[in-house]
């Protein structure tokens, strides 16, 4: 091996100095950005393309706002303080309502609300012995000296609070009812805020049920094919022949009015579209080389279906779920409007149903306000779904 001379070292240094830097290469090479994009994974590309879609981002932020209002609804609209000092003790009265909203099991709810901290209940209590049968608003008015500090919600009304002295009030700042009251004296704004809880719960749970059913049956039908695929496809075609809304009404008619029943029925009917998408993607993925290699290695069929094929086939499902949530919210509102929902739940459709008979009296706020909220919610999910669809379509990438 020849020993490197001083002349060779100088020649290498000069050659390195003549080479363009990485930044100069990127400026001179117009394809460098495309090469860096090709090195990203699929999720990063979709996220980057989605951020460029202004309408999709608007829908995403609206969805985040709706979900945020739903999560913190008991702390935004309530007739109890969030935190206060009453008779020298720290209290958290609104958290009892918070637990009631988000814990559906009666036993767990009872345990949380009766959780003892020392010699007093904290912070999920609803009944306080020293309150002496008064509401928190009455205690604030009659015993102002007993309140050292109190943080009240933005809307100081409970959606289920009946007030016979405030029936069918128009929107006013003086009365404290910013969007008026209904025919039973309940604050409309508080019911709209808590209606976000119903909308988000129905959309997530109903489409969660539909997604699980559609994914499982779609993967099974697309992978095994044959007679199983034939039977499941015919069942889907039969279900899709019936108008979904009237089928839901027919099923709901056999059960007592309940939000839970509506969610379950919507979930067991809306799975057909997801099934067809998953089946098509699995049929396409089943012919790929990695599936053949996995079968040659002796990997079990369950692992091939749910660990290899399914992760590569769920892309289009997110778009379908986004549109499906909007459809579930609209279906629940329509059922509540027709009287098939829970009359005690603050559903947007139920608010419109109660207010439509008073439009002739000029109480249009009972219909316009929930109608605008429904329009915003449906627009948000549709914009998000369209933006996600465009981001996942390689033909629309720039």
Secondary structure as UniProt FT lines:
FT   HELIX           6..18
FT   HELIX           22..28
FT   TURN            30..31
FT   HELIX           32..38
FT   HELIX           42..51
FT   HELIX           54..71
FT   HELIX           73..76
FT   STRAND          83..86
FT   TURN            87..88
FT   STRAND          89..91
FT   HELIX           94..102
FT   HELIX           106..113
FT   STRAND          116..117
FT   TURN            118..119
FT   STRAND          120..121
FT   HELIX           129..131
FT   TURN            132..133
FT   HELIX           136..142
FT   HELIX           144..146
FT   STRAND          147..151
FT   TURN            159..160
FT   TURN            164..165
FT   TURN            167..168
FT   TURN            178..179
FT   TURN            183..184
FT   HELIX           188..224
FT   HELIX           226..241
FT   HELIX           244..252
FT   TURN            253..254
FT   HELIX           259..269
FT   TURN            270..271
FT   HELIX           272..285
FT   TURN            286..287
FT   HELIX           289..296
FT   TURN            297..298
FT   HELIX           301..303
FT   HELIX           304..309
FT   HELIX           310..312
FT   HELIX           315..337
FT   TURN            338..339
FT   TURN            343..344
FT   HELIX           348..355
FT   HELIX           356..358
FT   TURN            359..362
FT   HELIX           365..392
FT   HELIX           394..396
//
